Amino acid sequence: MASLTQIELITERVERLLVRYQEQQRTNVLLTEQLALLTHERDSLKSRLSAARARVDALLERLPASTTNQKGEA
């Protein structure tokens, strides 16, 4: 009878480990999806930042040279 109890304990433990493993698998899938979304969002923001910098640089190029010199002297 003690042997059966030992087997039952091992069986319960294995079942709990399997449940934890399945939960970890689901969590991993969710985290992988979240990582992909955040990576896409980061890349989009980097692209937008680059475009904004290009626009600012273009505007700075259009400023008259005397305006930038006067600001530098003041």
CHARMM-style PDB file with segment names, atoms N, HN, CA, C and O in Angstrom:
ATOM      1  N   MET     1       0.809  -1.192   0.000  1.00  0.00      PROA
ATOM      2  CA  MET     1       0.000   0.000   0.000  1.00  0.00      PROA
ATOM      3  C   MET     1       0.855   1.260   0.000  1.00  0.00      PROA
ATOM      4  O   MET     1       0.511   2.252  -0.642  1.00  0.00      PROA
ATOM      5  N   ALA     2       1.970   1.214   0.724  1.00  0.00      PROA
ATOM      6  HN  ALA     2       2.249   0.408   1.246  1.00  0.00      PROA
ATOM      7  CA  ALA     2       2.860   2.370   0.766  1.00  0.00      PROA
ATOM      8  C   ALA     2       3.423   2.657  -0.631  1.00  0.00      PROA
ATOM      9  O   ALA     2       3.639   3.811  -1.002  1.00  0.00      PROA
ATOM     10  N   SER     3       3.654   1.594  -1.388  1.00  0.00      PROA
ATOM     11  HN  SER     3       3.479   0.657  -1.087  1.00  0.00      PROA
ATOM     12  CA  SER     3       4.167   1.753  -2.744  1.00  0.00      PROA
ATOM     13  C   SER     3       3.155   2.481  -3.623  1.00  0.00      PROA
ATOM     14  O   SER     3       3.530   3.332  -4.429  1.00  0.00      PROA
ATOM     15  N   LEU     4       1.892   2.155  -3.473  1.00  0.00      PROA
ATOM     16  HN  LEU     4       1.587   1.463  -2.818  1.00  0.00      PROA
ATOM     17  CA  LEU     4       0.837   2.811  -4.244  1.00  0.00      PROA
ATOM     18  C   LEU     4       0.768   4.290  -3.885  1.00  0.00      PROA
ATOM     19  O   LEU     4       0.610   5.133  -4.768  1.00  0.00      PROA
ATOM     20  N   THR     5       0.882   4.607  -2.637  1.00  0.00      PROA
ATOM     21  HN  THR     5       1.011   3.923  -1.920  1.00  0.00      PROA
ATOM     22  CA  THR     5       0.853   6.002  -2.208  1.00  0.00      PROA
ATOM     23  C   THR     5       2.030   6.758  -2.819  1.00  0.00      PROA
ATOM     24  O   THR     5       1.882   7.897  -3.261  1.00  0.00      PROA
ATOM     25  N   GLN     6       3.172   6.132  -2.841  1.00  0.00      PROA
ATOM     26  HN  GLN     6       3.293   5.207  -2.482  1.00  0.00      PROA
ATOM     27  CA  GLN     6       4.357   6.757  -3.436  1.00  0.00      PROA
ATOM     28  C   GLN     6       4.124   7.017  -4.923  1.00  0.00      PROA
ATOM     29  O   GLN     6       4.490   8.077  -5.432  1.00  0.00      PROA
ATOM     30  N   ILE     7       3.522   6.066  -5.613  1.00  0.00      PROA
ATOM     31  HN  ILE     7       3.225   5.206  -5.199  1.00  0.00      PROA
ATOM     32  CA  ILE     7       3.221   6.221  -7.037  1.00  0.00      PROA
ATOM     33  C   ILE     7       2.208   7.338  -7.244  1.00  0.00      PROA
ATOM     34  O   ILE     7       2.340   8.135  -8.173  1.00  0.00      PROA
ATOM     35  N   GLU     8       1.203   7.398  -6.385  1.00  0.00      PROA
ATOM     36  HN  GLU     8       1.096   6.750  -5.630  1.00  0.00      PROA
ATOM     37  CA  GLU     8       0.204   8.458  -6.488  1.00  0.00      PROA
ATOM     38  C   GLU     8       0.843   9.834  -6.287  1.00  0.00      PROA
ATOM     39  O   GLU     8       0.517  10.780  -7.005  1.00  0.00      PROA
ATOM     40  N   LEU     9       1.743   9.947  -5.321  1.00  0.00      PROA
ATOM     41  HN  LEU     9       2.007   9.178  -4.738  1.00  0.00      PROA
ATOM     42  CA  LEU     9       2.431  11.213  -5.083  1.00  0.00      PROA
ATOM     43  C   LEU     9       3.267  11.630  -6.287  1.00  0.00      PROA
ATOM     44  O   LEU     9       3.279  12.797  -6.679  1.00  0.00      PROA
ATOM     45  N   ILE    10       3.953  10.673  -6.853  1.00  0.00      PROA
ATOM     46  HN  ILE    10       3.943   9.725  -6.533  1.00  0.00      PROA
ATOM     47  CA  ILE    10       4.767  10.958  -8.041  1.00  0.00      PROA
ATOM     48  C   ILE    10       3.873  11.366  -9.199  1.00  0.00      PROA
ATOM     49  O   ILE    10       4.192  12.294  -9.942  1.00  0.00      PROA
ATOM     50  N   THR    11       2.750  10.668  -9.351  1.00  0.00      PROA
ATOM     51  HN  THR    11       2.491   9.914  -8.747  1.00  0.00      PROA
ATOM     52  CA  THR    11       1.810  10.984 -10.428  1.00  0.00      PROA
ATOM     53  C   THR    11       1.274  12.393 -10.279  1.00  0.00      PROA
ATOM     54  O   THR    11       1.221  13.141 -11.256  1.00  0.00      PROA
ATOM     55  N   GLU    12       0.875  12.769  -9.070  1.00  0.00      PROA
ATOM     56  HN  GLU    12       0.918  12.162  -8.276  1.00  0.00      PROA
ATOM     57  CA  GLU    12       0.375  14.123  -8.827  1.00  0.00      PROA
ATOM     58  C   GLU    12       1.433  15.174  -9.135  1.00  0.00      PROA
ATOM     59  O   GLU    12       1.150  16.213  -9.731  1.00  0.00      PROA
ATOM     60  N   ARG    13       2.640  14.881  -8.719  1.00  0.00      PROA
ATOM     61  HN  ARG    13       2.870  14.037  -8.235  1.00  0.00      PROA
ATOM     62  CA  ARG    13       3.724  15.837  -8.952  1.00  0.00      PROA
ATOM     63  C   ARG    13       3.995  15.996 -10.442  1.00  0.00      PROA
ATOM     64  O   ARG    13       4.187  17.114 -10.920  1.00  0.00      PROA
ATOM     65  N   VAL    14       4.012  14.899 -11.175  1.00  0.00      PROA
ATOM     66  HN  VAL    14       3.856  13.991 -10.787  1.00  0.00      PROA
ATOM     67  CA  VAL    14       4.224  14.956 -12.620  1.00  0.00      PROA
ATOM     68  C   VAL    14       3.093  15.738 -13.286  1.00  0.00      PROA
ATOM     69  O   VAL    14       3.342  16.546 -14.181  1.00  0.00      PROA
ATOM     70  N   GLU    15       1.855  15.505 -12.856  1.00  0.00      PROA
ATOM     71  HN  GLU    15       1.653  14.849 -12.129  1.00  0.00      PROA
ATOM     72  CA  GLU    15       0.720  16.232 -13.418  1.00  0.00      PROA
ATOM     73  C   GLU    15       0.839  17.732 -13.158  1.00  0.00      PROA
ATOM     74  O   GLU    15       0.554  18.543 -14.038  1.00  0.00      PROA
ATOM     75  N   ARG    16       1.265  18.100 -11.937  1.00  0.00      PROA
ATOM     76  HN  ARG    16       1.497  17.440 -11.222  1.00  0.00      PROA
ATOM     77  CA  ARG    16       1.458  19.523 -11.621  1.00  0.00      PROA
ATOM     78  C   ARG    16       2.566  20.125 -12.485  1.00  0.00      PROA
ATOM     79  O   ARG    16       2.451  21.254 -12.961  1.00  0.00      PROA
ATOM     80  N   LEU    17       3.632  19.361 -12.679  1.00  0.00      PROA
ATOM     81  HN  LEU    17       3.725  18.443 -12.292  1.00  0.00      PROA
ATOM     82  CA  LEU    17       4.723  19.845 -13.526  1.00  0.00      PROA
ATOM     83  C   LEU    17       4.266  20.030 -14.972  1.00  0.00      PROA
ATOM     84  O   LEU    17       4.674  20.980 -15.641  1.00  0.00      PROA
ATOM     85  N   LEU    18       3.424  19.126 -15.446  1.00  0.00      PROA
ATOM     86  HN  LEU    18       3.093  18.355 -14.902  1.00  0.00      PROA
ATOM     87  CA  LEU    18       2.898  19.264 -16.808  1.00  0.00      PROA
ATOM     88  C   LEU    18       2.029  20.503 -16.947  1.00  0.00      PROA
ATOM     89  O   LEU    18       2.099  21.202 -17.958  1.00  0.00      PROA
ATOM     90  N   VAL    19       1.211  20.779 -15.937  1.00  0.00      PROA
ATOM     91  HN  VAL    19       1.155  20.211 -15.116  1.00  0.00      PROA
ATOM     92  CA  VAL    19       0.366  21.979 -15.960  1.00  0.00      PROA
ATOM     93  C   VAL    19       1.245  23.231 -15.971  1.00  0.00      PROA
ATOM     94  O   VAL    19       1.002  24.163 -16.737  1.00  0.00      PROA
ATOM     95  N   ARG    20       2.256  23.241 -15.123  1.00  0.00      PROA
ATOM     96  HN  ARG    20       2.454  22.484 -14.500  1.00  0.00      PROA
ATOM     97  CA  ARG    20       3.175  24.388 -15.091  1.00  0.00      PROA
ATOM     98  C   ARG    20       3.889  24.550 -16.425  1.00  0.00      PROA
ATOM     99  O   ARG    20       4.075  25.671 -16.899  1.00  0.00      PROA
ATOM    100  N   TYR    21       4.286  23.447 -17.028  1.00  0.00      PROA
ATOM    101  HN  TYR    21       4.135  22.537 -16.643  1.00  0.00      PROA
ATOM    102  CA  TYR    21       4.954  23.498 -18.322  1.00  0.00      PROA
ATOM    103  C   TYR    21       4.029  24.114 -19.382  1.00  0.00      PROA
ATOM    104  O   TYR    21       4.455  24.962 -20.167  1.00  0.00      PROA
ATOM    105  N   GLN    22       2.760  23.681 -19.398  1.00  0.00      PROA
ATOM    106  HN  GLN    22       2.414  22.992 -18.760  1.00  0.00      PROA
ATOM    107  CA  GLN    22       1.806  24.225 -20.364  1.00  0.00      PROA
ATOM    108  C   GLN    22       1.585  25.718 -20.129  1.00  0.00      PROA
ATOM    109  O   GLN    22       1.475  26.488 -21.084  1.00  0.00      PROA
ATOM    110  N   GLU    23       1.520  26.128 -18.867  1.00  0.00      PROA
ATOM    111  HN  GLU    23       1.610  25.503 -18.091  1.00  0.00      PROA
ATOM    112  CA  GLU    23       1.375  27.551 -18.557  1.00  0.00      PROA
ATOM    113  C   GLU    23       2.587  28.335 -19.044  1.00  0.00      PROA
ATOM    114  O   GLU    23       2.447  29.433 -19.583  1.00  0.00      PROA
ATOM    115  N   GLN    24       3.763  27.776 -18.855  1.00  0.00      PROA
ATOM    116  HN  GLN    24       3.876  26.884 -18.418  1.00  0.00      PROA
ATOM    117  CA  GLN    24       4.983  28.434 -19.309  1.00  0.00      PROA
ATOM    118  C   GLN    24       5.002  28.551 -20.835  1.00  0.00      PROA
ATOM    119  O   GLN    24       5.451  29.557 -21.386  1.00  0.00      PROA
ATOM    120  N   GLN    25       4.517  27.529 -21.495  1.00  0.00      PROA
ATOM    121  HN  GLN    25       4.152  26.712 -21.048  1.00  0.00      PROA
ATOM    122  CA  GLN    25       4.452  27.563 -22.958  1.00  0.00      PROA
ATOM    123  C   GLN    25       3.520  28.685 -23.423  1.00  0.00      PROA
ATOM    124  O   GLN    25       3.860  29.439 -24.335  1.00  0.00      PROA
ATOM    125  N   ARG    26       2.351  28.793 -22.797  1.00  0.00      PROA
ATOM    126  HN  ARG    26       2.075  28.181 -22.057  1.00  0.00      PROA
ATOM    127  CA  ARG    26       1.399  29.856 -23.164  1.00  0.00      PROA
ATOM    128  C   ARG    26       2.001  31.228 -22.881  1.00  0.00      PROA
ATOM    129  O   ARG    26       1.881  32.149 -23.689  1.00  0.00      PROA
ATOM    130  N   THR    27       2.642  31.351 -21.735  1.00  0.00      PROA
ATOM    131  HN  THR    27       2.739  30.603 -21.079  1.00  0.00      PROA
ATOM    132  CA  THR    27       3.273  32.625 -21.396  1.00  0.00      PROA
ATOM    133  C   THR    27       4.349  32.970 -22.409  1.00  0.00      PROA
ATOM    134  O   THR    27       4.471  34.126 -22.816  1.00  0.00      PROA
ATOM    135  N   ASN    28       5.121  31.991 -22.814  1.00  0.00      PROA
ATOM    136  HN  ASN    28       5.022  31.052 -22.484  1.00  0.00      PROA
ATOM    137  CA  ASN    28       6.173  32.221 -23.801  1.00  0.00      PROA
ATOM    138  C   ASN    28       5.595  32.704 -25.124  1.00  0.00      PROA
ATOM    139  O   ASN    28       6.142  33.613 -25.748  1.00  0.00      PROA
ATOM    140  N   VAL    29       4.502  32.103 -25.550  1.00  0.00      PROA
ATOM    141  HN  VAL    29       4.058  31.363 -25.043  1.00  0.00      PROA
ATOM    142  CA  VAL    29       3.860  32.520 -26.802  1.00  0.00      PROA
ATOM    143  C   VAL    29       3.388  33.970 -26.685  1.00  0.00      PROA
ATOM    144  O   VAL    29       3.609  34.773 -27.591  1.00  0.00      PROA
ATOM    145  N   LEU    30       2.740  34.300 -25.572  1.00  0.00      PROA
ATOM    146  HN  LEU    30       2.560  33.648 -24.836  1.00  0.00      PROA
ATOM    147  CA  LEU    30       2.259  35.671 -25.374  1.00  0.00      PROA
ATOM    148  C   LEU    30       3.410  36.667 -25.348  1.00  0.00      PROA
ATOM    149  O   LEU    30       3.317  37.741 -25.942  1.00  0.00      PROA
ATOM    150  N   LEU    31       4.487  36.321 -24.667  1.00  0.00      PROA
ATOM    151  HN  LEU    31       4.563  35.449 -24.184  1.00  0.00      PROA
ATOM    152  CA  LEU    31       5.636  37.220 -24.603  1.00  0.00      PROA
ATOM    153  C   LEU    31       6.300  37.388 -25.967  1.00  0.00      PROA
ATOM    154  O   LEU    31       6.765  38.475 -26.309  1.00  0.00      PROA
ATOM    155  N   THR    32       6.340  36.322 -26.731  1.00  0.00      PROA
ATOM    156  HN  THR    32       5.962  35.439 -26.454  1.00  0.00      PROA
ATOM    157  CA  THR    32       6.905  36.402 -28.082  1.00  0.00      PROA
ATOM    158  C   THR    32       6.067  37.326 -28.955  1.00  0.00      PROA
ATOM    159  O   THR    32       6.611  38.128 -29.714  1.00  0.00      PROA
ATOM    160  N   GLU    33       4.745  37.217 -28.851  1.00  0.00      PROA
ATOM    161  HN  GLU    33       4.303  36.566 -28.234  1.00  0.00      PROA
ATOM    162  CA  GLU    33       3.861  38.099 -29.610  1.00  0.00      PROA
ATOM    163  C   GLU    33       4.045  39.551 -29.172  1.00  0.00      PROA
ATOM    164  O   GLU    33       4.110  40.456 -30.004  1.00  0.00      PROA
ATOM    165  N   GLN    34       4.128  39.762 -27.862  1.00  0.00      PROA
ATOM    166  HN  GLN    34       4.075  39.027 -27.186  1.00  0.00      PROA
ATOM    167  CA  GLN    34       4.307  41.122 -27.342  1.00  0.00      PROA
ATOM    168  C   GLN    34       5.646  41.701 -27.809  1.00  0.00      PROA
ATOM    169  O   GLN    34       5.727  42.875 -28.169  1.00  0.00      PROA
ATOM    170  N   LEU    35       6.676  40.886 -27.800  1.00  0.00      PROA
ATOM    171  HN  LEU    35       6.610  39.932 -27.507  1.00  0.00      PROA
ATOM    172  CA  LEU    35       7.983  41.344 -28.269  1.00  0.00      PROA
ATOM    173  C   LEU    35       7.915  41.761 -29.738  1.00  0.00      PROA
ATOM    174  O   LEU    35       8.487  42.782 -30.121  1.00  0.00      PROA
ATOM    175  N   ALA    36       7.226  40.985 -30.550  1.00  0.00      PROA
ATOM    176  HN  ALA    36       6.761  40.156 -30.239  1.00  0.00      PROA
ATOM    177  CA  ALA    36       7.096  41.314 -31.967  1.00  0.00      PROA
ATOM    178  C   ALA    36       6.353  42.639 -32.138  1.00  0.00      PROA
ATOM    179  O   ALA    36       6.754  43.469 -32.954  1.00  0.00      PROA
ATOM    180  N   LEU    37       5.282  42.844 -31.382  1.00  0.00      PROA
ATOM    181  HN  LEU    37       4.957  42.170 -30.719  1.00  0.00      PROA
ATOM    182  CA  LEU    37       4.537  44.102 -31.466  1.00  0.00      PROA
ATOM    183  C   LEU    37       5.395  45.285 -31.033  1.00  0.00      PROA
ATOM    184  O   LEU    37       5.405  46.321 -31.698  1.00  0.00      PROA
ATOM    185  N   LEU    38       6.104  45.140 -29.936  1.00  0.00      PROA
ATOM    186  HN  LEU    38       6.096  44.298 -29.396  1.00  0.00      PROA
ATOM    187  CA  LEU    38       6.932  46.233 -29.438  1.00  0.00      PROA
ATOM    188  C   LEU    38       8.106  46.520 -30.373  1.00  0.00      PROA
ATOM    189  O   LEU    38       8.507  47.673 -30.531  1.00  0.00      PROA
ATOM    190  N   THR    39       8.646  45.493 -30.981  1.00  0.00      PROA
ATOM    191  HN  THR    39       8.320  44.556 -30.853  1.00  0.00      PROA
ATOM    192  CA  THR    39       9.726  45.691 -31.948  1.00  0.00      PROA
ATOM    193  C   THR    39       9.214  46.463 -33.154  1.00  0.00      PROA
ATOM    194  O   THR    39       9.881  47.373 -33.647  1.00  0.00      PROA
ATOM    195  N   HSD    40       8.038  46.100 -33.624  1.00  0.00      PROA
ATOM    196  HN  HSD    40       7.496  45.361 -33.224  1.00  0.00      PROA
ATOM    197  CA  HSD    40       7.427  46.812 -34.753  1.00  0.00      PROA
ATOM    198  C   HSD    40       7.152  48.272 -34.373  1.00  0.00      PROA
ATOM    199  O   HSD    40       7.424  49.183 -35.156  1.00  0.00      PROA
ATOM    200  N   GLU    41       6.615  48.488 -33.174  1.00  0.00      PROA
ATOM    201  HN  GLU    41       6.394  47.748 -32.538  1.00  0.00      PROA
ATOM    202  CA  GLU    41       6.333  49.851 -32.718  1.00  0.00      PROA
ATOM    203  C   GLU    41       7.627  50.660 -32.614  1.00  0.00      PROA
ATOM    204  O   GLU    41       7.668  51.818 -33.029  1.00  0.00      PROA
ATOM    205  N   ARG    42       8.682  50.056 -32.062  1.00  0.00      PROA
ATOM    206  HN  ARG    42       8.649  49.116 -31.725  1.00  0.00      PROA
ATOM    207  CA  ARG    42       9.976  50.739 -31.945  1.00  0.00      PROA
ATOM    208  C   ARG    42      10.505  51.134 -33.318  1.00  0.00      PROA
ATOM    209  O   ARG    42      10.961  52.261 -33.512  1.00  0.00      PROA
ATOM    210  N   ASP    43      10.444  50.201 -34.271  1.00  0.00      PROA
ATOM    211  HN  ASP    43      10.074  49.286 -34.113  1.00  0.00      PROA
ATOM    212  CA  ASP    43      10.938  50.490 -35.610  1.00  0.00      PROA
ATOM    213  C   ASP    43      10.140  51.617 -36.256  1.00  0.00      PROA
ATOM    214  O   ASP    43      10.699  52.469 -36.947  1.00  0.00      PROA
ATOM    215  N   SER    44       8.834  51.613 -36.028  1.00  0.00      PROA
ATOM    216  HN  SER    44       8.380  50.921 -35.467  1.00  0.00      PROA
ATOM    217  CA  SER    44       7.981  52.675 -36.565  1.00  0.00      PROA
ATOM    218  C   SER    44       8.343  54.021 -35.944  1.00  0.00      PROA
ATOM    219  O   SER    44       8.423  55.028 -36.647  1.00  0.00      PROA
ATOM    220  N   LEU    45       8.561  54.041 -34.636  1.00  0.00      PROA
ATOM    221  HN  LEU    45       8.496  53.223 -34.065  1.00  0.00      PROA
ATOM    222  CA  LEU    45       8.930  55.287 -33.964  1.00  0.00      PROA
ATOM    223  C   LEU    45      10.304  55.785 -34.420  1.00  0.00      PROA
ATOM    224  O   LEU    45      10.508  56.988 -34.579  1.00  0.00      PROA
ATOM    225  N   LYS    46      11.237  54.866 -34.628  1.00  0.00      PROA
ATOM    226  HN  LYS    46      11.071  53.889 -34.499  1.00  0.00      PROA
ATOM    227  CA  LYS    46      12.558  55.264 -35.130  1.00  0.00      PROA
ATOM    228  C   LYS    46      12.438  55.885 -36.514  1.00  0.00      PROA
ATOM    229  O   LYS    46      13.110  56.870 -36.822  1.00  0.00      PROA
ATOM    230  N   SER    47      11.589  55.311 -37.337  1.00  0.00      PROA
ATOM    231  HN  SER    47      11.043  54.511 -37.087  1.00  0.00      PROA
ATOM    232  CA  SER    47      11.380  55.834 -38.682  1.00  0.00      PROA
ATOM    233  C   SER    47      10.766  57.227 -38.627  1.00  0.00      PROA
ATOM    234  O   SER    47      11.184  58.131 -39.350  1.00  0.00      PROA
ATOM    235  N   ARG    48       9.770  57.389 -37.760  1.00  0.00      PROA
ATOM    236  HN  ARG    48       9.430  56.654 -37.173  1.00  0.00      PROA
ATOM    237  CA  ARG    48       9.128  58.701 -37.621  1.00  0.00      PROA
ATOM    238  C   ARG    48      10.115  59.737 -37.084  1.00  0.00      PROA
ATOM    239  O   ARG    48      10.109  60.887 -37.522  1.00  0.00      PROA
ATOM    240  N   LEU    49      10.958  59.332 -36.138  1.00  0.00      PROA
ATOM    241  HN  LEU    49      10.963  58.398 -35.782  1.00  0.00      PROA
ATOM    242  CA  LEU    49      11.965  60.235 -35.588  1.00  0.00      PROA
ATOM    243  C   LEU    49      12.952  60.659 -36.675  1.00  0.00      PROA
ATOM    244  O   LEU    49      13.325  61.829 -36.761  1.00  0.00      PROA
ATOM    245  N   SER    50      13.365  59.720 -37.488  1.00  0.00      PROA
ATOM    246  HN  SER    50      13.062  58.769 -37.418  1.00  0.00      PROA
ATOM    247  CA  SER    50      14.289  60.031 -38.566  1.00  0.00      PROA
ATOM    248  C   SER    50      13.668  61.019 -39.552  1.00  0.00      PROA
ATOM    249  O   SER    50      14.329  61.956 -39.999  1.00  0.00      PROA
ATOM    250  N   ALA    51      12.396  60.806 -39.888  1.00  0.00      PROA
ATOM    251  HN  ALA    51      11.858  60.045 -39.525  1.00  0.00      PROA
ATOM    252  CA  ALA    51      11.708  61.718 -40.798  1.00  0.00      PROA
ATOM    253  C   ALA    51      11.582  63.113 -40.184  1.00  0.00      PROA
ATOM    254  O   ALA    51      11.760  64.118 -40.873  1.00  0.00      PROA
ATOM    255  N   ALA    52      11.271  63.170 -38.879  1.00  0.00      PROA
ATOM    256  HN  ALA    52      11.126  62.354 -38.319  1.00  0.00      PROA
ATOM    257  CA  ALA    52      11.153  64.461 -38.201  1.00  0.00      PROA
ATOM    258  C   ALA    52      12.502  65.176 -38.175  1.00  0.00      PROA
ATOM    259  O   ALA    52      12.568  66.388 -38.385  1.00  0.00      PROA
ATOM    260  N   ARG    53      13.575  64.431 -37.917  1.00  0.00      PROA
ATOM    261  HN  ARG    53      13.522  63.448 -37.746  1.00  0.00      PROA
ATOM    262  CA  ARG    53      14.906  65.038 -37.920  1.00  0.00      PROA
ATOM    263  C   ARG    53      15.242  65.600 -39.294  1.00  0.00      PROA
ATOM    264  O   ARG    53      15.811  66.686 -39.407  1.00  0.00      PROA
ATOM    265  N   ALA    54      14.892  64.864 -40.326  1.00  0.00      PROA
ATOM    266  HN  ALA    54      14.430  63.982 -40.234  1.00  0.00      PROA
ATOM    267  CA  ALA    54      15.159  65.328 -41.692  1.00  0.00      PROA
ATOM    268  C   ALA    54      14.394  66.618 -41.967  1.00  0.00      PROA
ATOM    269  O   ALA    54      14.927  67.538 -42.587  1.00  0.00      PROA
ATOM    270  N   ARG    55      13.142  66.686 -41.505  1.00  0.00      PROA
ATOM    271  HN  ARG    55      12.710  65.939 -41.001  1.00  0.00      PROA
ATOM    272  CA  ARG    55      12.359  67.913 -41.703  1.00  0.00      PROA
ATOM    273  C   ARG    55      12.973  69.085 -40.946  1.00  0.00      PROA
ATOM    274  O   ARG    55      13.063  70.191 -41.481  1.00  0.00      PROA
ATOM    275  N   VAL    56      13.397  68.850 -39.699  1.00  0.00      PROA
ATOM    276  HN  VAL    56      13.324  67.953 -39.265  1.00  0.00      PROA
ATOM    277  CA  VAL    56      14.026  69.910 -38.907  1.00  0.00      PROA
ATOM    278  C   VAL    56      15.318  70.360 -39.576  1.00  0.00      PROA
ATOM    279  O   VAL    56      15.579  71.559 -39.674  1.00  0.00      PROA
ATOM    280  N   ASP    57      16.122  69.417 -40.035  1.00  0.00      PROA
ATOM    281  HN  ASP    57      15.910  68.443 -39.955  1.00  0.00      PROA
ATOM    282  CA  ASP    57      17.361  69.780 -40.727  1.00  0.00      PROA
ATOM    283  C   ASP    57      17.075  70.614 -41.975  1.00  0.00      PROA
ATOM    284  O   ASP    57      17.782  71.580 -42.259  1.00  0.00      PROA
ATOM    285  N   ALA    58      16.043  70.236 -42.710  1.00  0.00      PROA
ATOM    286  HN  ALA    58      15.469  69.451 -42.479  1.00  0.00      PROA
ATOM    287  CA  ALA    58      15.675  70.989 -43.910  1.00  0.00      PROA
ATOM    288  C   ALA    58      15.239  72.407 -43.539  1.00  0.00      PROA
ATOM    289  O   ALA    58      15.585  73.362 -44.234  1.00  0.00      PROA
ATOM    290  N   LEU    59      14.491  72.547 -42.464  1.00  0.00      PROA
ATOM    291  HN  LEU    59      14.209  71.770 -41.900  1.00  0.00      PROA
ATOM    292  CA  LEU    59      14.076  73.879 -42.028  1.00  0.00      PROA
ATOM    293  C   LEU    59      15.273  74.705 -41.578  1.00  0.00      PROA
ATOM    294  O   LEU    59      15.348  75.900 -41.865  1.00  0.00      PROA
ATOM    295  N   LEU    60      16.205  74.079 -40.877  1.00  0.00      PROA
ATOM    296  HN  LEU    60      16.144  73.108 -40.644  1.00  0.00      PROA
ATOM    297  CA  LEU    60      17.407  74.794 -40.439  1.00  0.00      PROA
ATOM    298  C   LEU    60      18.232  75.264 -41.631  1.00  0.00      PROA
ATOM    299  O   LEU    60      18.826  76.341 -41.588  1.00  0.00      PROA
ATOM    300  N   GLU    61      18.272  74.475 -42.676  1.00  0.00      PROA
ATOM    301  HN  GLU    61      17.789  73.600 -42.710  1.00  0.00      PROA
ATOM    302  CA  GLU    61      18.994  74.862 -43.885  1.00  0.00      PROA
ATOM    303  C   GLU    61      18.372  76.092 -44.533  1.00  0.00      PROA
ATOM    304  O   GLU    61      19.068  76.884 -45.168  1.00  0.00      PROA
ATOM    305  N   ARG    62      17.073  76.249 -44.375  1.00  0.00      PROA
ATOM    306  HN  ARG    62      16.507  75.606 -43.860  1.00  0.00      PROA
ATOM    307  CA  ARG    62      16.373  77.360 -45.014  1.00  0.00      PROA
ATOM    308  C   ARG    62      16.512  78.661 -44.234  1.00  0.00      PROA
ATOM    309  O   ARG    62      16.214  79.730 -44.767  1.00  0.00      PROA
ATOM    310  N   LEU    63      16.955  78.591 -42.991  1.00  0.00      PROA
ATOM    311  HN  LEU    63      17.197  77.722 -42.558  1.00  0.00      PROA
ATOM    312  CA  LEU    63      17.118  79.808 -42.201  1.00  0.00      PROA
ATOM    313  C   LEU    63      18.215  80.673 -42.805  1.00  0.00      PROA
ATOM    314  O   LEU    63      19.234  80.172 -43.283  1.00  0.00      PROA
ATOM    315  N   PRO    64      17.985  81.983 -42.774  1.00  0.00      PROA
ATOM    316  CA  PRO    64      19.039  82.864 -43.297  1.00  0.00      PROA
ATOM    317  C   PRO    64      20.300  82.757 -42.427  1.00  0.00      PROA
ATOM    318  O   PRO    64      20.222  82.546 -41.217  1.00  0.00      PROA
ATOM    319  N   ALA    65      21.432  82.904 -43.061  1.00  0.00      PROA
ATOM    320  HN  ALA    65      21.495  83.075 -44.044  1.00  0.00      PROA
ATOM    321  CA  ALA    65      22.704  82.785 -42.343  1.00  0.00      PROA
ATOM    322  C   ALA    65      22.860  83.882 -41.301  1.00  0.00      PROA
ATOM    323  O   ALA    65      23.450  83.635 -40.250  1.00  0.00      PROA
ATOM    324  N   SER    66      22.358  85.071 -41.551  1.00  0.00      PROA
ATOM    325  HN  SER    66      21.879  85.271 -42.405  1.00  0.00      PROA
ATOM    326  CA  SER    66      22.498  86.175 -40.606  1.00  0.00      PROA
ATOM    327  C   SER    66      21.741  85.899 -39.305  1.00  0.00      PROA
ATOM    328  O   SER    66      22.188  86.309 -38.233  1.00  0.00      PROA
ATOM    329  N   THR    67      20.629  85.227 -39.387  1.00  0.00      PROA
ATOM    330  HN  THR    67      20.266  84.895 -40.258  1.00  0.00      PROA
ATOM    331  CA  THR    67      19.843  84.906 -38.184  1.00  0.00      PROA
ATOM    332  C   THR    67      20.621  83.944 -37.289  1.00  0.00      PROA
ATOM    333  O   THR    67      20.642  84.107 -36.069  1.00  0.00      PROA
ATOM    334  N   THR    68      21.244  82.968 -37.877  1.00  0.00      PROA
ATOM    335  HN  THR    68      21.227  82.835 -38.868  1.00  0.00      PROA
ATOM    336  CA  THR    68      22.009  82.019 -37.063  1.00  0.00      PROA
ATOM    337  C   THR    68      23.251  82.668 -36.501  1.00  0.00      PROA
ATOM    338  O   THR    68      23.656  82.347 -35.384  1.00  0.00      PROA
ATOM    339  N   ASN    69      23.883  83.591 -37.257  1.00  0.00      PROA
ATOM    340  HN  ASN    69      23.554  83.852 -38.164  1.00  0.00      PROA
ATOM    341  CA  ASN    69      25.065  84.290 -36.744  1.00  0.00      PROA
ATOM    342  C   ASN    69      24.707  85.217 -35.594  1.00  0.00      PROA
ATOM    343  O   ASN    69      25.433  85.286 -34.602  1.00  0.00      PROA
ATOM    344  N   GLN    70      23.593  85.932 -35.719  1.00  0.00      PROA
ATOM    345  HN  GLN    70      23.004  85.876 -36.525  1.00  0.00      PROA
ATOM    346  CA  GLN    70      23.186  86.848 -34.655  1.00  0.00      PROA
ATOM    347  C   GLN    70      22.888  86.081 -33.373  1.00  0.00      PROA
ATOM    348  O   GLN    70      23.246  86.537 -32.287  1.00  0.00      PROA
ATOM    349  N   LYS    71      22.254  84.950 -33.478  1.00  0.00      PROA
ATOM    350  HN  LYS    71      21.964  84.579 -34.360  1.00  0.00      PROA
ATOM    351  CA  LYS    71      21.954  84.151 -32.284  1.00  0.00      PROA
ATOM    352  C   LYS    71      23.239  83.650 -31.660  1.00  0.00      PROA
ATOM    353  O   LYS    71      23.346  83.581 -30.436  1.00  0.00      PROA
ATOM    354  N   GLY    72      24.209  83.301 -32.477  1.00  0.00      PROA
ATOM    355  HN  GLY    72      24.122  83.357 -33.472  1.00  0.00      PROA
ATOM    356  CA  GLY    72      25.473  82.799 -31.947  1.00  0.00      PROA
ATOM    357  C   GLY    72      26.268  83.880 -31.245  1.00  0.00      PROA
ATOM    358  O   GLY    72      27.012  83.589 -30.307  1.00  0.00      PROA
ATOM    359  N   GLU    73      26.123  85.147 -31.689  1.00  0.00      PROA
ATOM    360  HN  GLU    73      25.519  85.384 -32.450  1.00  0.00      PROA
ATOM    361  CA  GLU    73      26.866  86.247 -31.089  1.00  0.00      PROA
ATOM    362  C   GLU    73      26.227  86.742 -29.803  1.00  0.00      PROA
ATOM    363  O   GLU    73      26.918  87.278 -28.937  1.00  0.00      PROA
ATOM    364  N   ALA    74      24.922  86.572 -29.664  1.00  0.00      PROA
ATOM    365  HN  ALA    74      24.360  86.136 -30.368  1.00  0.00      PROA
ATOM    366  CA  ALA    74      24.209  87.141 -28.519  1.00  0.00      PROA
ATOM    367  C   ALA    74      24.464  86.442 -27.243  1.00  0.00      PROA
ATOM    368  OT1 ALA    74      23.920  86.828 -26.208  1.00  0.00      PROA
TER     369      ALA     74
END
